Amino acid sequence: MPTLYASIEAAEVRCAKPDHCKNCRKRHGYFTRHSRPVSLWSNDVQEMYWMCDLCGYCNDRILYANKHSEYPLLTVEQVNDMVDQRWSKNLTLKNIAEQTGISVSRLSDFERRHAAPTPDEWHAIIGVLQK
């Protein structure tokens, strides 16, 4: 069963544009991102895929919720800074989870840019890292 990501941004982070087509087996950068509803009755869950502009094959299908996250994903720089601070203090995700009350899996999703923290979660994380 495929993973359902919380937003198109999270899906794009997970499913980067391919460098070659699985059908025509050509190495090129000619792909267009497409989305479509999974169900005729609801637009809530959509499927994202990269279509080869040369042969029309749909590469790397992935599911996401048809809404933008209420809060933006962390930037790559924010994630790198957060991880650097965590490592410099010899903290694990489990240590941060114990101090903030945020689950380890949710913290991991923040670091992988698969989910966005709420302002309260972000302030709690920063509070632990800046002690």
C-alpha positions as YAML, in Angstrom:
chain: A
units: angstrom
residues:
- id: 1
  name: MET
  ca: [0.00, 0.00, 0.00]
- id: 2
  name: PRO
  ca: [1.46, 3.39, -0.96]
- id: 3
  name: THR
  ca: [2.20, 6.07, 1.63]
- id: 4
  name: LEU
  ca: [-0.25, 8.98, 1.75]
- id: 5
  name: TYR
  ca: [1.65, 12.24, 2.12]
- id: 6
  name: ALA
  ca: [0.09, 15.29, 3.76]
- id: 7
  name: SER
  ca: [0.62, 17.70, 0.89]
- id: 8
  name: ILE
  ca: [1.85, 18.01, -2.67]
- id: 9
  name: GLU
  ca: [5.03, 19.59, -1.28]
- id: 10
  name: ALA
  ca: [5.75, 16.53, 0.85]
- id: 11
  name: ALA
  ca: [5.01, 14.25, -2.11]
- id: 12
  name: GLU
  ca: [7.42, 16.21, -4.32]
- id: 13
  name: VAL
  ca: [10.16, 15.94, -1.68]
- id: 14
  name: ARG
  ca: [9.66, 12.16, -1.63]
- id: 15
  name: CYS
  ca: [9.17, 11.70, -5.36]
- id: 16
  name: ALA
  ca: [11.74, 13.82, -7.18]
- id: 17
  name: LYS
  ca: [11.65, 14.21, -10.95]
- id: 18
  name: PRO
  ca: [13.23, 11.10, -12.52]
- id: 19
  name: ASP
  ca: [16.32, 11.32, -14.71]
- id: 20
  name: HIS
  ca: [15.25, 8.54, -17.08]
- id: 21
  name: CYS
  ca: [12.00, 7.00, -18.30]
- id: 22
  name: LYS
  ca: [11.20, 3.46, -17.15]
- id: 23
  name: ASN
  ca: [9.33, 2.80, -20.40]
- id: 24
  name: CYS
  ca: [11.45, 4.21, -23.21]
- id: 25
  name: ARG
  ca: [14.60, 3.80, -21.06]
- id: 26
  name: LYS
  ca: [16.00, 7.12, -22.27]
- id: 27
  name: ARG
  ca: [17.97, 9.32, -19.93]
- id: 28
  name: HIS
  ca: [16.57, 12.85, -20.18]
- id: 29
  name: GLY
  ca: [14.94, 15.58, -18.13]
- id: 30
  name: TYR
  ca: [11.71, 15.90, -20.10]
- id: 31
  name: PHE
  ca: [9.03, 15.11, -17.51]
- id: 32
  name: THR
  ca: [5.87, 16.98, -16.55]
- id: 33
  name: ARG
  ca: [4.19, 16.58, -13.15]
- id: 34
  name: HIS
  ca: [0.54, 15.57, -13.29]
- id: 35
  name: SER
  ca: [-2.07, 14.98, -10.61]
- id: 36
  name: ARG
  ca: [-5.50, 13.40, -10.63]
- id: 37
  name: PRO
  ca: [-8.11, 12.31, -8.05]
- id: 38
  name: VAL
  ca: [-7.96, 8.67, -7.01]
- id: 39
  name: SER
  ca: [-11.76, 8.52, -6.61]
- id: 40
  name: LEU
  ca: [-14.60, 9.92, -8.72]
- id: 41
  name: TRP
  ca: [-16.50, 10.83, -5.54]
- id: 42
  name: SER
  ca: [-13.84, 12.78, -3.72]
- id: 43
  name: ASN
  ca: [-10.93, 15.03, -4.60]
- id: 44
  name: ASP
  ca: [-9.37, 14.66, -1.15]
- id: 45
  name: VAL
  ca: [-6.76, 12.09, -2.15]
- id: 46
  name: GLN
  ca: [-4.85, 12.59, -5.37]
- id: 47
  name: GLU
  ca: [-2.20, 10.71, -7.24]
- id: 48
  name: MET
  ca: [0.91, 12.52, -8.43]
- id: 49
  name: TYR
  ca: [3.11, 11.17, -11.17]
- id: 50
  name: TRP
  ca: [5.79, 12.29, -13.60]
- id: 51
  name: MET
  ca: [4.82, 11.83, -17.26]
- id: 52
  name: CYS
  ca: [7.56, 11.32, -19.84]
- id: 53
  name: ASP
  ca: [7.19, 14.05, -22.46]
- id: 54
  name: LEU
  ca: [8.71, 11.75, -25.11]
- id: 55
  name: CYS
  ca: [6.59, 8.58, -24.78]
- id: 56
  name: GLY
  ca: [3.76, 9.57, -22.38]
- id: 57
  name: TYR
  ca: [4.57, 6.91, -19.75]
- id: 58
  name: CYS
  ca: [3.61, 7.75, -16.16]
- id: 59
  name: ASN
  ca: [6.60, 7.24, -13.84]
- id: 60
  name: ASP
  ca: [6.69, 7.05, -10.02]
- id: 61
  name: ARG
  ca: [3.06, 7.30, -8.87]
- id: 62
  name: ILE
  ca: [2.59, 8.59, -5.33]
- id: 63
  name: LEU
  ca: [-0.47, 9.58, -3.26]
- id: 64
  name: TYR
  ca: [-0.97, 12.86, -1.43]
- id: 65
  name: ALA
  ca: [-3.83, 14.68, 0.26]
- id: 66
  name: ASN
  ca: [-5.31, 17.37, -2.00]
- id: 67
  name: LYS
  ca: [-4.52, 20.26, 0.26]
- id: 68
  name: HIS
  ca: [-1.54, 22.35, 1.12]
- id: 69
  name: SER
  ca: [-0.31, 21.97, 4.64]
- id: 70
  name: GLU
  ca: [-1.63, 24.65, 6.95]
- id: 71
  name: TYR
  ca: [1.99, 25.28, 7.90]
- id: 72
  name: PRO
  ca: [4.90, 25.29, 5.44]
- id: 73
  name: LEU
  ca: [7.47, 22.53, 5.33]
- id: 74
  name: LEU
  ca: [10.81, 23.39, 6.88]
- id: 75
  name: THR
  ca: [13.38, 24.59, 4.37]
- id: 76
  name: VAL
  ca: [16.43, 22.45, 3.67]
- id: 77
  name: GLU
  ca: [18.52, 25.04, 5.55]
- id: 78
  name: GLN
  ca: [16.23, 24.88, 8.61]
- id: 79
  name: VAL
  ca: [16.40, 21.08, 8.65]
- id: 80
  name: ASN
  ca: [20.18, 21.07, 8.25]
- id: 81
  name: ASP
  ca: [20.54, 23.60, 11.07]
- id: 82
  name: MET
  ca: [18.20, 21.60, 13.31]
- id: 83
  name: VAL
  ca: [20.10, 18.35, 12.67]
- id: 84
  name: ASP
  ca: [23.49, 20.06, 13.19]
- id: 85
  name: GLN
  ca: [22.34, 21.50, 16.52]
- id: 86
  name: ARG
  ca: [20.91, 18.15, 17.59]
- id: 87
  name: TRP
  ca: [24.12, 16.31, 16.74]
- id: 88
  name: SER
  ca: [26.34, 18.96, 18.36]
- id: 89
  name: LYS
  ca: [24.44, 18.40, 21.63]
- id: 90
  name: ASN
  ca: [24.50, 14.58, 21.19]
- id: 91
  name: LEU
  ca: [20.69, 14.45, 21.21]
- id: 92
  name: THR
  ca: [18.66, 11.72, 19.56]
- id: 93
  name: LEU
  ca: [15.14, 12.13, 18.25]
- id: 94
  name: LYS
  ca: [14.05, 10.10, 21.26]
- id: 95
  name: ASN
  ca: [15.68, 12.66, 23.61]
- id: 96
  name: ILE
  ca: [13.86, 15.51, 21.89]
- id: 97
  name: ALA
  ca: [10.60, 13.56, 21.89]
- id: 98
  name: GLU
  ca: [10.83, 13.03, 25.65]
- id: 99
  name: GLN
  ca: [11.45, 16.73, 26.27]
- id: 100
  name: THR
  ca: [8.84, 18.10, 23.84]
- id: 101
  name: GLY
  ca: [6.07, 15.50, 23.88]
- id: 102
  name: ILE
  ca: [6.27, 15.19, 20.08]
- id: 103
  name: SER
  ca: [6.51, 11.61, 18.80]
- id: 104
  name: VAL
  ca: [9.78, 10.32, 17.34]
- id: 105
  name: SER
  ca: [8.07, 9.48, 14.04]
- id: 106
  name: ARG
  ca: [6.68, 13.02, 13.74]
- id: 107
  name: LEU
  ca: [10.10, 14.52, 14.48]
- id: 108
  name: SER
  ca: [11.58, 12.24, 11.84]
- id: 109
  name: ASP
  ca: [8.97, 13.44, 9.35]
- id: 110
  name: PHE
  ca: [10.03, 17.04, 10.05]
- id: 111
  name: GLU
  ca: [13.68, 16.19, 9.40]
- id: 112
  name: ARG
  ca: [12.85, 14.33, 6.18]
- id: 113
  name: ARG
  ca: [10.52, 17.21, 5.14]
- id: 114
  name: HIS
  ca: [7.51, 14.89, 4.90]
- id: 115
  name: ALA
  ca: [5.45, 16.92, 7.39]
- id: 116
  name: ALA
  ca: [5.41, 20.47, 8.72]
- id: 117
  name: PRO
  ca: [5.56, 21.35, 12.41]
- id: 118
  name: THR
  ca: [2.95, 23.59, 13.97]
- id: 119
  name: PRO
  ca: [4.30, 26.82, 15.50]
- id: 120
  name: ASP
  ca: [3.97, 25.29, 19.00]
- id: 121
  name: GLU
  ca: [5.91, 22.18, 17.95]
- id: 122
  name: TRP
  ca: [8.60, 24.30, 16.27]
- id: 123
  name: HIS
  ca: [9.04, 26.49, 19.37]
- id: 124
  name: ALA
  ca: [9.28, 23.39, 21.59]
- id: 125
  name: ILE
  ca: [11.97, 21.89, 19.35]
- id: 126
  name: ILE
  ca: [13.95, 25.13, 19.20]
- id: 127
  name: GLY
  ca: [13.63, 25.45, 22.99]
- id: 128
  name: VAL
  ca: [15.28, 22.05, 23.47]
- id: 129
  name: LEU
  ca: [18.00, 22.71, 20.90]
- id: 130
  name: GLN
  ca: [18.93, 26.10, 22.31]
- id: 131
  name: LYS
  ca: [19.28, 24.97, 25.96]
...
